[in-house]
């Protein structure tokens, strides 16, 4: 175990690099659709750069995890940050050349960066002792609060900096990613002690994922992620369509990302007090509130209110779903259970980001959101069903 002073410095480093990584991710979410609309041959393809980012994360997560198991956290995290820097250059070149393919290749590399960076919170748990571990993870996740301010701000500053528009935004993202790579040179994560392979231990994967609690946890988290990404991806396009400025759009995205991450400081306490299913149902209610606010109008207040509710609803469903999931597998089943969960959620996010542009073009902002209600209704029914199922089987200890 690391000395306490070094342990604290390592967690602070990971929290800082988490903030820098999420700055890049939020920047892509803020202007990816706007930049795509500039170079796409059809409006329906405007959100392809954002979809490419989620594709990179979906394809990169498992290889990133396996590679870092062999070479360690520091080389993997640095490689991820360098992929993000390269992606920024490629995306800027794509805008300059008017190439949607090159722009999307750049954001795909940002997705590869994300596939490595999502393990920062696990690295924090590896450098911290048992007493400090929960706070270490929370501090790293709190990097999202800084990213909520920095990502849209850099998108806005870089938008008019160079011609064509948004070229400067992606070049600023490159500098941020390079800064993260430099900081990561100072990372020191102890290598875990070798242990016997557990790949063949535990139940078959089908037996794990067919449990009612696992299925509802996955569906709940995927609902939160899919609804959030669909609406968030469409927001810049919708606000531009309704004649809002880039600064207004950036502010709405900032408020949304704050809604995503600020509740993390108390979501765990709410789950402990009211139960995980109640918190997840509250998340569904908040996402329904997002739909309601989106139907109330297309002025700035309506967009801002809707996106704040969208962020908090995602937080409750994502953290609640993760908490519910952890009770469905044994230690030897953890790798398969978590990987299946994460890959499914990223896959839903990919489909949502890719479909956002087409749905906005065909349906418009308000109808797009209205069609989310059946999805949310199904998630609510699944949570209510699981609560009833647990009450029914609890006396017999069947689950």
BAFIDO-554815 format. One line per field, with one value per atom (N, C-alpha, C): atom name; x, y, z. Coordinates in steps of 0.02 Angstrom, whole numbers. Each point is the difference from the previous one (the first is absolute). Layout:
BEGIN
atomo (CA; ...)
xx (X; ...)
yy (Y; ...)
zz (Z; ...)
This chain:
BEGIN
atomo (N; CA; C; N; CA; C; N; CA; C; N; CA; C; N; CA; C; N; CA; C; N; CA; C; N; CA; C; N; CA; C; N; CA; C; N; CA; C; N; CA; C; N; CA; C; N; CA; C; N; CA; C; N; CA; C; N; CA; C; N; CA; C; N; CA; C; N; CA; C; N; CA; C; N; CA; C; N; CA; C; N; CA; C; N; CA; C; N; CA; C; N; CA; C; N; CA; C; N; CA; C; N; CA; C; N; CA; C; N; CA; C; N; CA; C; N; CA; C; N; CA; C; N; CA; C; N; CA; C; N; CA; C; N; CA; C; N; CA; C; N; CA; C; N; CA; C; N; CA; C; N; CA; C; N; CA; C; N; CA; C; N; CA; C; N; CA; C; N; CA; C; N; CA; C; N; CA; C; N; CA; C; N; CA; C; N; CA; C; N; CA; C; N; CA; C; N; CA; C; N; CA; C; N; CA; C; N; CA; C; N; CA; C; N; CA; C; N; CA; C; N; CA; C; N; CA; C; N; CA; C; N; CA; C; N; CA; C; N; CA; C; N; CA; C; N; CA; C; N; CA; C; N; CA; C; N; CA; C; N; CA; C; N; CA; C; N; CA; C; N; CA; C; N; CA; C; N; CA; C; N; CA; C; N; CA; C; N; CA; C; N; CA; C; N; CA; C; N; CA; C; N; CA; C; N; CA; C; N; CA; C; N; CA; C; N; CA; C; N; CA; C; N; CA; C; N; CA; C; N; CA; C; N; CA; C; N; CA; C; N; CA; C; N; CA; C; N; CA; C; N; CA; C; N; CA; C; N; CA; C; N; CA; C; N; CA; C; N; CA; C; N; CA; C; N; CA; C; N; CA; C; N; CA; C; N; CA; C; N; CA; C; N; CA; C; N; CA; C; N; CA; C; N; CA; C; N; CA; C; N; CA; C; N; CA; C; N; CA; C; N; CA; C; N; CA; C; N; CA; C; N; CA; C; N; CA; C; N; CA; C; N; CA; C; N; CA; C; N; CA; C; N; CA; C; N; CA; C; N; CA; C; N; CA; C; N; CA; C; N; CA; C; N; CA; C; N; CA; C; N; CA; C; N; CA; C; N; CA; C; N; CA; C; N; CA; C; N; CA; C; N; CA; C; N; CA; C; N; CA; C; N; CA; C; N; CA; C; N; CA; C; N; CA; C; N; CA; C; N; CA; C; N; CA; C; N; CA; C; N; CA; C; N; CA; C; N; CA; C; N; CA; C; N; CA; C; N; CA; C; N; CA; C; N; CA; C; N; CA; C; N; CA; C; N; CA; C; N; CA; C; N; CA; C; N; CA; C; N; CA; C; N; CA; C; N; CA; C; N; CA; C; N; CA; C; N; CA; C; N; CA; C; N; CA; C; N; CA; C; N; CA; C; N; CA; C; N; CA; C; N; CA; C; N; CA; C; N; CA; C; N; CA; C; N; CA; C; N; CA; C; N; CA; C; N; CA; C; N; CA; C; N; CA; C; N; CA; C; N; CA; C; N; CA; C; N; CA; C; N; CA; C; N; CA; C; N; CA; C; N; CA; C; N; CA; C; N; CA; C; N; CA; C; N; CA; C; N; CA; C; N; CA; C; N; CA; C; N; CA; C; N; CA; C; N; CA; C; N; CA; C; N; CA; C; N; CA; C; N; CA; C; N; CA; C; N; CA; C; N; CA; C; N; CA; C; N; CA; C; N; CA; C; N; CA; C; N; CA; C; N; CA; C; N; CA; C; N; CA; C; N; CA; C; N; CA; C; N; CA; C; N; CA; C; N; CA; C; N; CA; C; N; CA; C; N; CA; C; N; CA; C; N; CA; C; N; CA; C; N; CA; C; N; CA; C; N; CA; C; N; CA; C; N; CA; C; N; CA; C; N; CA; C; N; CA; C; N; CA; C; N; CA; C; N; CA; C; N; CA; C; N; CA; C; N; CA; C; N; CA; C; N; CA; C; N; CA; C; N; CA; C; N; CA; C; N; CA; C; N; CA; C; N; CA; C; N; CA; C; N; CA; C; N; CA; C; N; CA; C; N; CA; C; N; CA; C; N; CA; C; N; CA; C; N; CA; C; N; CA; C; N; CA; C; N; CA; C; N; CA; C; N; CA; C; N; CA; C; N; CA; C; N; CA; C; N; CA; C; N; CA; C; N; CA; C; N; CA; C; N; CA; C; N; CA; C; N; CA; C; N; CA; C; N; CA; C; N; CA; C; N; CA; C; N; CA; C; N; CA; C; N; CA; C; N; CA; C; N; CA; C; N; CA; C; N; CA; C; N; CA; C; N; CA; C; N; CA; C; N; CA; C; N; CA; C; N; CA; C; N; CA; C; N; CA; C; N; CA; C; N; CA; C; N; CA; C; N; CA; C; N; CA; C; N; CA; C; N; CA; C; N; CA; C; N; CA; C; N; CA; C; N; CA; C; N; CA; C; N; CA; C; N; CA; C; N; CA; C; N; CA; C; N; CA; C; N; CA; C; N; CA; C; N; CA; C; N; CA; C; N; CA; C; N; CA; C; N; CA; C; N; CA; C; N; CA; C; N; CA; C; N; CA; C; N; CA; C; N; CA; C; N; CA; C; N; CA; C; N; CA; C; N; CA; C; N; CA; C; N; CA; C; N; CA; C; N; CA; C; N; CA; C; N; CA; C; N; CA; C; N; CA; C; N; CA; C; N; CA; C; N; CA; C; N; CA; C; N; CA; C; N; CA; C; N; CA; C; N; CA; C; N; CA; C; N; CA; C; N; CA; C; N; CA; C; N; CA; C; N; CA; C; N; CA; C; N; CA; C; N; CA; C; N; CA; C; N; CA; C; N; CA; C; N; CA; C; N; CA; C; N; CA; C; N; CA; C; N; CA; C; N; CA; C; N; CA; C; N; CA; C; N; CA; C; N; CA; C; N; CA; C; N; CA; C; N; CA; C; N; CA; C; N; CA; C; N; CA; C; N; CA; C; N; CA; C; N; CA; C; N; CA; C; N; CA; C; N; CA; C; N; CA; C; N; CA; C; N; CA; C; N; CA; C; N; CA; C; N; CA; C; N; CA; C; N; CA; C; N; CA; C; N; CA; C; N; CA; C; N; CA; C; N; CA; C; N; CA; C; N; CA; C; N; CA; C)
xx (42; -42; 44; -21; 39; -2; 53; -3; -59; -27; -61; 8; 57; 9; 2; 34; 4; -68; -36; -67; -45; 1; -41; 20; 66; 23; -23; 1; -21; -75; -40; -72; -13; 37; -8; 19; 52; 20; -55; -28; -54; -62; -16; -57; 11; 61; 16; -4; 29; -2; -71; -41; -70; -35; 14; -31; 22; 64; 24; -30; -5; -31; -73; -37; -71; -11; 48; -3; -2; 43; 0; -65; -26; -62; -58; -5; -55; 7; 62; 10; -28; 13; -27; -76; -29; -72; -30; 37; -25; -1; 54; 5; 6; 2; 8; -55; -62; -56; 1; 21; 3; 54; 59; 53; -19; -35; -22; -50; -44; -49; 34; 58; 36; 28; 20; 36; -40; -55; -39; -38; -7; -37; -75; -24; -71; -7; -52; -9; -4; -26; -7; 68; 54; 66; 37; -34; 35; 30; -34; 25; 46; 21; 47; 65; 28; 61; -11; -58; -13; -10; -35; -8; 67; 46; 66; 38; -9; 32; -25; -65; -27; 20; 8; 24; 71; 42; 69; 2; -44; -2; -25; -52; -28; 51; 36; 48; 65; 16; 65; 0; -58; -2; 33; -20; 28; 75; 22; 72; 40; -27; 36; 10; -53; 5; 51; -3; 46; 72; 11; 68; 30; -40; 26; 12; -36; 14; 71; 25; 68; 53; -13; 53; -6; -57; -9; -44; -21; -45; 34; 61; 31; 10; 30; 8; -67; -51; -65; -33; 3; -32; 35; 66; 37; -18; -2; -19; -69; -47; -67; -1; 37; 3; 31; 51; 31; -47; -41; -52; -49; -18; -44; 31; 65; 35; 2; 14; 1; -70; -51; -68; -19; 26; -14; 29; 61; 31; -39; -18; -37; -68; -34; -66; 7; 50; 11; 16; 40; 16; -62; -45; -61; -45; -4; -39; 31; 67; 35; -9; 2; -7; -72; -47; -70; -16; 35; -7; -34; -61; -34; 36; 29; 35; 60; 40; 59; -20; -51; -26; -22; -35; -25; 57; 52; 59; 32; 2; 27; -40; -66; -40; -1; 10; 9; 60; 55; 60; -13; -42; -20; -38; -40; -34; 50; 55; 52; 30; 12; 22; -48; -64; -51; 2; 14; 1; 55; 55; 53; -18; -24; -10; -56; -47; -53; 27; 64; 31; 37; -1; 32; -27; -67; -29; 23; 12; 26; 73; 38; 69; 2; -48; -3; -11; -42; -11; 62; 43; 61; 56; 0; 53; -20; -65; -25; -5; 8; -12; -75; -18; -71; -40; 29; -37; -11; 49; -3; -33; -11; -21; -66; -54; -62; 8; 36; 10; 44; 49; 44; -40; -45; -41; -45; -30; -43; 38; 61; 40; 15; 15; 14; -63; -57; -62; -20; 22; -16; 34; 47; 30; -52; -56; -53; -28; 4; -25; 44; 66; 45; -10; -10; -11; -63; -50; -63; 12; 50; 16; 50; 50; 55; -20; -36; -15; -39; -59; -36; 37; 38; 37; 52; 37; 51; -34; -57; -37; -20; -23; -22; 59; 54; 59; 30; 6; 32; -44; -66; -46; 19; 7; 18; 75; 40; 72; 33; -19; 29; -57; 17; -47; 23; -47; -72; -13; -61; -21; 11; 17; 10; 67; 38; 67; 42; -4; 38; -22; -63; -25; 35; 5; 32; 75; 31; 72; 11; -46; 5; -9; -43; -8; 64; 37; 64; 48; 3; 44; -20; -65; -24; 20; -7; 19; 74; 41; 72; 19; -35; 12; -14; -54; -16; 55; 25; 53; 62; 17; 59; -10; -59; -14; 3; -24; -2; 69; 51; 68; 18; -34; 13; -43; -40; -44; 39; -16; 30; -55; -18; -52; 32; -6; 30; -29; 43; -24; -31; -59; -31; 40; -4; 35; -31; 41; -27; -46; -52; -45; -25; -26; -24; -55; -2; -53; -68; -46; -68; -50; 26; -44; -54; 16; -47; -40; 9; -34; -69; -43; -65; -50; -57; -56; 11; -36; 2; -28; 23; -21; -76; -31; -73; -36; 26; -31; 5; 55; 10; -48; 0; -39; -75; -20; -72; -32; 40; -29; -43; -58; -42; 36; 39; 34; 51; 37; 50; -34; -52; -34; -29; -30; -29; 54; 54; 56; 28; 11; 27; -49; -63; -49; -8; 2; -6; 59; 60; 59; 3; -18; 0; -54; -56; -52; 25; 30; 27; 52; 46; 52; -27; -45; -26; -42; -45; -42; 43; 48; 43; 41; 31; 43; -41; -59; -43; -19; -23; -22; 58; 55; 58; 31; 3; 29; -42; -66; -45; -5; 19; -10; 35; 66; 31; -33; -20; -35; -67; -36; -66; 7; 49; 8; 22; 43; 19; -60; -41; -59; -49; -1; -46; 37; 55; 34; 33; 22; 40; 74; 37; 70; 43; 62; 46; 13; 9; 7; -59; -61; -59; 0; 19; 3; 53; 58; 54; -22; -38; -23; -49; -45; -48; 38; 50; 39; 37; 27; 33; -48; -60; -49; -20; -5; -17; 54; 63; 54; 7; -12; -2; -56; -57; -55; 19; 44; 22; 45; 44; 53; -7; -30; -6; -40; -55; -37; 40; 56; 39; 23; 4; 21; -52; -64; -51; -44; 9; -41; 8; 61; 12; -39; -2; -38; -74; -25; -71; -17; 46; -11; -1; 46; 3; -64; -29; -59; -65; -8; -64; -1; 58; 4; 15; 34; 24; -57; -52; -54; -39; -7; -35; 40; 66; 41; -2; 0; -4; -68; -53; -66; -2; 35; 5; 38; 50; 36; -46; -43; -48; -47; -22; -44; 35; 63; 38; 8; 12; 5; -67; -54; -67; -9; 27; -1; 38; 56; 36; -45; -36; -45; -53; -27; -52; 27; 60; 30; 16; 20; 15; -63; -57; -64; -27; 29; -27; 20; 50; 21; 71; 24; 67; 41; -20; 40; 58; 45; 60; -18; -48; -17; -27; -39; -27; 56; 47; 57; 42; 16; 43; -33; -64; -35; -4; -15; -4; 66; 55; 65; 27; -17; 18; -35; -65; -38; 27; 20; 29; 63; 43; 62; -11; -45; -12; -34; -47; -33; 49; 47; 53; 40; 19; 41; -35; -64; -36; -6; -13; -7; 67; 52; 65; 31; 2; 29; -44; -66; -45; 7; 4; 8; 66; 53; 65; -3; -33; -6; -41; -55; -42; 38; 40; 37; 50; 32; 54; -24; -65; -25; -20; 16; -24; 55; 61; 54; 51; 35; 54; 64; 50; 65; 29; -6; 29; -40; -61; -42; 2; 37; -1; 19; 54; 25; -52; -30; -49; -63; -22; -62; 7; 55; 10; 12; 39; 14; -64; -43; -63; -43; -2; -39; 27; 65; 29; -5; 13; -3; -72; -49; -70; -18; 20; -15; 32; 64; 33; -31; -23; -34; -64; -39; -61; 17; 54; 22; 21; 33; 20; -62; -49; -61; -37; -2; -34; 35; 66; 36; -5; 1; -5; -70; -51; -68; -24; 36; -24; -8; 49; -4; -59; -10; -55; -67; -6; -63; -15; 51; -12; -21; 32; -18; -72; -19; -66; -56; 15; -53; 1; 58; 5; 13; 21; 22; -56; -58; -52; -29; -12; -26; 52; 63; 54; -4; -9; -3; -65; -54; -64; 3; 38; 6; 42; 31; 38; -46; -61; -45; -14; -13; -10; 61; 60; 62; 3; -14; 3; -55; -59; -54; 18; 33; 21; 51; 47; 49; -34; -49; -36; -36; -33; -35; 49; 60; 50; 22; 10; 21; -55; -62; -57; -8; 8; -4; 54; 61; 54; -13; -26; -16; -53; -51; -51; 28; 44; 32; 41; 37; 40; -43; -55; -45; -30; -13; -32; 48; 64; 47; 38; -3; 40; -14; -63; -11; 31; 8; 28; 74; 28; 72; 19; -48; 13; 49; 8; 49; 33)
yy (-60; 60; 62; 50; 62; 39; 39; 46; 48; 24; 40; 62; 35; 62; -15; -54; -18; -24; -36; -23; 59; 52; 59; 36; 3; 33; -39; -66; -41; 9; 2; 11; 69; 51; 67; 2; -37; -4; -32; -55; -34; 44; 37; 45; 55; 25; 51; -26; -59; -28; -22; -19; -15; 63; 57; 63; 18; -11; 16; -47; -65; -47; 19; 11; 15; 67; 45; 63; -15; -46; -19; -32; -45; -34; 49; 45; 49; 48; 17; 44; -33; -64; -35; -1; -12; 0; 69; 52; 68; 21; -15; 26; -55; -64; -53; 1; 8; 2; 63; 57; 62; -4; -27; -8; -51; -54; -50; 29; 44; 31; 43; 28; 43; -40; -62; -39; -59; -17; -59; 14; -51; 8; 2; -28; 1; 17; 37; 18; -60; -56; -59; -26; 18; -24; 48; 53; 51; -28; -47; -26; -60; -14; -56; 8; 61; 5; -21; 16; -21; -76; -28; -72; -34; 30; -30; -1; 51; -1; -59; -11; -56; -67; -3; -61; -15; 52; -11; -26; 26; -23; -72; -15; -68; -51; 15; -47; -2; 55; 4; -23; -6; -13; -66; -55; -65; -4; 19; -1; 44; 58; 44; -34; -32; -33; -57; -41; -57; 23; 53; 24; 29; 37; 28; -54; -55; -56; -27; 8; -24; 52; 62; 51; 49; 1; 46; 60; 37; 56; 58; 19; 61; -3; -52; -1; 2; -35; 0; 68; 32; 66; 52; -4; 47; -12; -64; -16; 26; -6; 26; 75; 36; 73; 21; -36; 15; -14; -52; -13; 58; 28; 58; 61; 11; 56; -9; -60; -15; 10; -20; 9; 73; 43; 71; 29; -21; 23; -26; -64; -30; 34; 14; 32; 71; 37; 67; -3; -50; -8; -18; -41; -18; 60; 45; 61; 43; 8; 42; -28; -67; -32; -12; 14; -14; -73; -41; -73; -26; -24; -30; -63; -38; -61; 15; 50; 17; 30; 42; 27; -57; -48; -57; -45; -6; -38; 33; 67; 36; -13; 4; -11; -74; -45; -71; -9; 36; -4; 30; 51; 26; -55; -40; -56; -52; -11; -45; 28; 66; 34; -15; 6; -13; -72; -47; -71; -14; 37; -5; 40; 61; 46; -23; -40; -23; -44; -21; -40; 43; 66; 43; -13; -9; -10; -65; -52; -62; 8; 40; 13; 36; 45; 34; -49; -51; -50; -43; -5; -40; 36; 67; 37; 18; -5; 21; -59; 15; -52; -8; -49; -17; 58; 38; 55; 58; 12; 57; -16; -65; -21; 31; -1; 31; 74; 37; 70; 10; -44; 6; -7; -49; -9; 60; 26; 59; 61; 9; 57; -4; -61; -7; 13; -27; 12; 74; 36; 71; 41; -31; 35; 20; -34; 18; 69; 24; 67; 53; -9; 46; -4; -61; -9; 34; 4; 34; 73; 29; 70; 8; -44; 9; -23; -56; -27; 49; 22; 48; 67; 20; 63; -3; -55; -8; -6; -34; -4; 69; 41; 67; 45; -3; 41; -19; -66; -23; 6; 6; 2; 52; 64; 51; 14; -41; 15; -7; -51; -13; -12; 3; -14; -64; -47; -1; -2; 17; 0; -69; 0; -59; -34; 21; -28; 13; 62; 18; -38; -17; -38; -67; -35; -66; 5; 54; 9; 15; 38; 10; -66; -43; -66; -40; 7; -33; 21; 65; 26; -28; -3; -28; -73; -39; -71; -9; 41; -3; 17; 50; 16; -58; -37; -59; -53; -10; -50; 18; 63; 22; -13; 17; -11; -74; -42; -72; -32; 35; -25; -9; 39; -5; -50; -39; -48; -61; -20; -60; -44; -52; -46; -67; -25; -66; -54; -44; -57; -51; -27; -50; -64; -35; -63; -52; -42; -51; -47; -22; -49; -48; -55; -51; 28; -23; 23; -22; 48; -15; -3; 1; 8; -54; -61; -54; -12; 45; -9; 32; -23; 31; -28; 32; -22; 20; -33; 22; 70; 36; 70; 5; -47; 3; -4; -40; -6; 65; 37; 63; 53; 8; 56; -14; -63; -15; 11; 18; 17; 63; 1; 59; 65; -2; 61; 23; -47; 19; 30; -32; 25; 70; 11; 66; 52; -19; 47; 22; -48; 16; 42; -19; 38; 71; 8; 66; 45; -26; 40; 15; -49; 11; 50; 0; 49; 70; 7; 65; 24; -45; 20; 14; -43; 9; 62; 12; 60; 63; -2; 59; 16; -51; 13; 22; -30; 19; 74; 20; 70; 48; -19; 44; 11; -53; 6; 44; -4; 40; 73; 14; 67; 55; -6; 54; 11; -54; 7; 36; -19; 30; 74; 15; 70; 44; -26; 37; 10; -53; 4; 54; 8; 49; 66; 12; 64; 20; -49; 15; 5; 41; 10; -56; -5; -49; 11; 62; 9; -26; 10; -27; -76; -30; -72; -28; 33; -22; 4; 52; 6; -55; -17; -54; -66; -14; -61; 0; 58; 6; -18; 28; -14; -74; -29; -71; -43; 13; -42; 9; 60; 9; -42; -3; -42; -73; -20; -70; -18; 45; -20; 29; 58; 27; -45; -32; -43; -60; -16; -58; 6; 62; 9; -23; -7; -22; -57; -22; -55; -63; -15; -59; 4; 59; 8; -9; 24; -9; -74; -37; -72; -35; 19; -31; 13; 59; 18; -26; 6; -14; -66; -28; -62; 14; -47; 11; 5; -40; 1; 65; 28; 65; 55; -1; 51; -7; -62; -10; 23; -13; 25; 76; 31; 73; 23; -39; 17; -1; -51; -3; 60; 19; 58; 64; 8; 59; 2; -57; -1; 15; -21; 19; 75; 29; 72; 36; -31; 28; 3; -54; -1; 55; 6; 51; 70; 14; 67; 11; -52; 8; 15; -23; 14; 69; 31; 65; 58; -10; 55; -11; 47; -4; 62; 34; 56; -26; 44; -21; -35; 27; -29; -71; -12; -68; -49; 20; -43; -13; 53; -7; -43; 12; -40; -73; -12; -69; -36; 33; -33; -10; 43; -12; -62; -5; -59; -63; 6; -56; -25; 46; -19; -34; 28; -29; -69; -5; -64; -54; 18; -47; -22; 47; -15; -52; 10; -45; -70; -3; -66; -34; 37; -31; -25; 43; -21; -52; 9; -50; -67; 1; -62; -35; 39; -28; -32; 34; -26; -65; -1; -59; -58; 15; -51; -36; 38; -30; -56; -5; -54; -61; -4; -55; -48; 10; -45; -9; -57; -15; 32; 0; 30; -31; -67; -33; 12; 27; 15; 74; 40; 72; 24; -28; 24; -8; -59; -12; 41; 3; 36; 74; 30; 72; 15; -42; 13; -3; -49; -5; 62; 22; 60; 61; 12; 60; 0; -58; -4; 13; -25; 11; 74; 32; 70; 43; -14; 39; -14; -61; -15; 39; 5; 41; 73; 23; 69; 13; -48; 6; 7; -43; 3; 66; 24; 62; 60; 1; 57; 0; -59; -5; 18; -18; 13; 70; 37; 66; 48; 1; 47; -14; -64; -18; 14; -17; 11; 75; 40; 72; 28; -25; 24; -19; -62; -24; 22; 5; 9; 69; 30; 61; -14; 51; -8; -26; 28; -18; -69; -18; -67; -53; 14; -46; -17; 51; -11; -35; 16; -31; -76; -22; -72; -36; 37; -33; -27; 24; -19; -75; -36; -72; -36; 22; -30; 10; 61; 15; -38; -5; -37; -73; -30; -70; -8; 48; -3; 4; 44; 7; -65; -31; -63; -55; -1; -50; 8; 61; 13; -19; 18; -18; -76; -33; -73; -32; 26; -29; 11; 58; 12; -50; -12; -49; -70; -17; -66; -11; 51; -7; -10; 36; -9; -71; -25; -66; -56; 5; -54; 9; 59; 13; -51; -17; -47; -68; -21; -67; 2; 62; 5; -24; 1; -26; 41; 64; 42; 48)
zz (0; 0; 0; -37; -5; 65; 15; 57; -9; 57; -3; -43; 8; -39; -75; -19; -70; -25; 42; -18; -16; 41; -12; -64; -13; -62; -61; 4; -57; -14; 53; -9; -30; 24; -27; -74; -18; -71; -42; 25; -37; -5; 53; -3; -52; -4; -49; -71; -11; -68; -19; 50; -13; -25; 33; -21; -71; -17; -67; -52; 17; -48; -13; 54; -10; -33; 6; -37; -75; -22; -71; -20; 41; -16; -4; 49; 0; -59; -18; -58; -63; -9; -59; 2; 59; 5; -14; 15; -9; -73; -36; -69; -53; 21; -50; -52; 23; -47; -44; 29; -38; -54; 20; -49; -53; 21; -48; -50; 24; -45; -53; 16; -48; -59; 14; -52; -26; 33; -21; -65; -40; -63; 12; 57; 17; 74; 19; 70; 47; -25; 42; 24; -34; 18; 46; 22; 40; 64; 31; 64; -8; -61; -11; 41; 8; 41; 73; 27; 69; 4; -49; -3; -6; -39; -9; 66; 42; 66; 42; 0; 38; -30; -66; -31; 22; 2; 24; 71; 43; 70; 3; -38; 1; -23; -54; -27; 41; 34; 34; 72; 32; 72; 19; -31; 17; -17; -60; -14; 47; 18; 47; 67; 25; 64; -2; -53; -5; -8; -40; -11; 64; 38; 62; 53; -5; 45; -11; -61; -16; 11; -21; 1; 58; 35; 55; -19; 52; -10; -36; 22; -27; -75; -29; -73; -36; 27; -32; 2; 58; 5; -44; -4; -43; -73; -20; -69; -16; 47; -11; -10; 43; -7; -66; -22; -65; -57; 7; -51; -3; 58; 1; -33; 12; -32; -75; -22; -72; -30; 38; -23; -9; 45; -7; -64; -17; -62; -61; 2; -56; -9; 56; -5; -29; 22; -27; -74; -20; -71; -40; 31; -34; -13; 49; -11; -54; 4; -50; -70; -6; -66; -20; 43; -15; -5; 40; -3; 63; -6; 57; 23; -47; 18; 44; -19; 39; 68; 1; 63; 45; -26; 40; 22; -41; 21; 61; -1; 58; 63; -5; 60; 20; -48; 16; 46; -15; 42; 69; 4; 65; 39; -36; 31; 27; -37; 25; 64; 1; 61; 57; -13; 51; 24; -45; 19; 51; -3; 51; 63; -10; 56; 47; -24; 45; 56; -5; 52; 52; -7; 50; 70; 5; 66; 31; -41; 26; 21; -37; 20; 67; 12; 64; 57; -12; 52; 12; -51; 6; 36; -2; 35; 72; 16; 65; 48; 65; 49; 11; 41; 7; 28; 47; 31; -48; -43; -46; -66; -14; -67; -22; 40; -25; -17; 42; -13; -62; -9; -59; -64; -2; -60; -10; 54; -6; -26; 24; -22; -74; -24; -71; -41; 21; -37; 2; 52; 4; -55; -35; -57; -52; 0; -47; 12; 62; 16; -35; 4; -35; -75; -26; -72; -24; 44; -18; -16; 32; -12; -57; -2; -48; -71; -6; -67; -43; 22; -41; -8; 51; -5; -56; -2; -54; -68; -2; -64; -24; 47; -17; -19; 38; -15; -67; -12; -62; -61; 9; -57; -52; 19; -50; -5; 34; 3; -67; -38; -66; -50; -63; -54; -35; -11; 16; 76; 17; 71; 30; 64; 42; -11; -50; -8; 62; 25; 59; 62; 4; 58; 6; -56; 1; 11; -23; 14; 74; 31; 72; 37; -24; 30; -5; -55; -7; 56; 13; 53; 68; 13; 63; 7; -53; 2; 9; -32; 9; 72; 29; 70; 45; -14; 40; -7; -61; -10; 40; 2; 38; 75; 25; 71; 17; -45; 13; 4; -23; 9; 74; 43; 71; 37; -36; 33; 25; 60; 29; 29; -36; 22; 15; 62; 16; -44; -24; -39; 46; -17; 43; 2; 56; 6; -47; -33; -45; 38; -34; 30; -53; 23; -47; -43; -62; -46; 25; -6; 23; -57; -62; -58; -3; 24; -7; 65; 49; 63; -2; 45; 6; -50; -1; -42; -73; -45; -70; -6; -51; -9; -6; -37; -8; 66; 46; 66; 39; -10; 35; -27; -66; -29; -1; 11; 0; 69; 50; 65; -6; 33; -4; 19; 54; 23; -51; -30; -50; -60; -25; -60; 12; 58; 13; 11; 34; 10; -67; -45; -66; -40; 1; -39; 27; 66; 29; -18; 7; -16; -75; -41; -73; -20; 35; -13; 17; 59; 19; -50; -19; -47; -70; -24; -68; -7; 48; -2; 6; 46; 11; -63; -30; -58; -60; -10; -55; 5; 59; 9; 1; 33; 4; -69; -40; -67; -45; 8; -42; 23; 63; 27; -40; -15; -38; -69; -33; -64; 9; 52; 13; 18; 42; 20; -59; -42; -61; -45; -8; -42; 25; 67; 29; 15; -35; -2; 66; 39; 59; -19; 35; -15; 29; -24; 27; 75; 24; 73; 40; -26; 35; 0; -57; -5; 48; 2; 45; 73; 18; 69; 17; -46; 13; 10; -41; 8; 67; 20; 65; 57; -2; 52; 0; -60; -6; 32; -15; 26; 76; 24; 73; 30; -33; 23; 0; -46; -3; 59; 20; 47; 71; 8; 68; 47; -24; 47; 25; -32; 22; 73; 25; 69; 50; -21; 47; -26; -62; -26; 42; 21; 42; 66; 30; 63; -12; -57; -15; -9; -33; -10; 68; 45; 66; 40; -9; 40; -30; -66; -31; -39; -14; -39; -72; -32; -68; -50; 8; -48; 3; 60; 7; -34; 8; -32; -76; -24; -72; -28; 37; -21; 0; 48; 0; -62; -21; -61; -61; -5; -55; 3; 60; 7; -22; 16; -20; -76; -31; -73; -32; 32; -25; 7; 54; 8; -55; -22; -57; -62; -13; -58; 7; 59; 12; -14; 24; -11; -73; -35; -72; -39; 25; -34; 18; 52; 23; -44; -43; -44; -25; -40; -27; 18; 53; 26; 41; 20; 37; 65; 38; 64; -8; -52; -11; -15; -44; -15; 63; 36; 59; 53; 15; 50; -20; -63; -25; 7; -18; 1; 70; 48; 69; 27; -12; 20; -34; -63; -36; 35; 21; 33; 66; 42; 66; -7; -47; -12; -21; -44; -20; 60; 43; 58; 45; 14; 44; -31; -65; -32; -9; -17; -13; 66; 51; 63; 33; -4; 28; -35; -67; -37; 17; 7; 18; 69; 48; 68; 0; -36; -4; -32; -50; -36; 45; 46; 40; 45; 12; 41; -38; -65; -42; -21; 22; -23; 57; -4; 47; -25; 43; -18; -63; -6; -58; -64; 7; -58; -20; 39; -7; -69; -28; -64; -56; -4; -54; 11; 63; 14; -14; 22; -11; -73; -34; -71; -41; 13; -37; 12; 63; 17; -38; 5; -30; -76; -30; -73; -25; 37; -19; 5; 55; 10; -54; -15; -53; -68; -11; -63; -8; 55; -3; -11; 33; -11; -71; -31; -70; -45; 10; -41; 11; 62; 15; -33; 5; -30; -76; -29; -73; -24; 38; -21; 15; 43; 21; -58; -45; -56; -46; -16; -44; 33; 64; 35; 6; 12; 4; -68; -53; -67; -18; 15; -20; 46; 65; 49; 34; 4; 39; 74; 36; 69; 45; -4; 48; -13; -63; -14; 16; -13; 19; 74; 42; 72; 20; -33; 15; -9; -51; -13; 51; 46; 54; 54; 3; 55; 4; -57; 6; 29; -19; 26; 76; 21; 72; 37; -30; 31; 9; -49; 6; 56; 6; 54; 68; 7; 63; 18; -49; 12; 20; -31; 18; 73; 22; 68; 50; -16; 43; 3; -57; -1; 44; -4; 41; 74; 18; 70; 25; -41; 18; 2; -47; -1; 63; 21; 61; 62; 4; 57; 0; -59; -6; 20; -19; 12; 65; 31; 60; 56; 15; 56; -11; -63; -14; -12; -7; -13; -69; -47; -66; -39; 18; -37; 48)
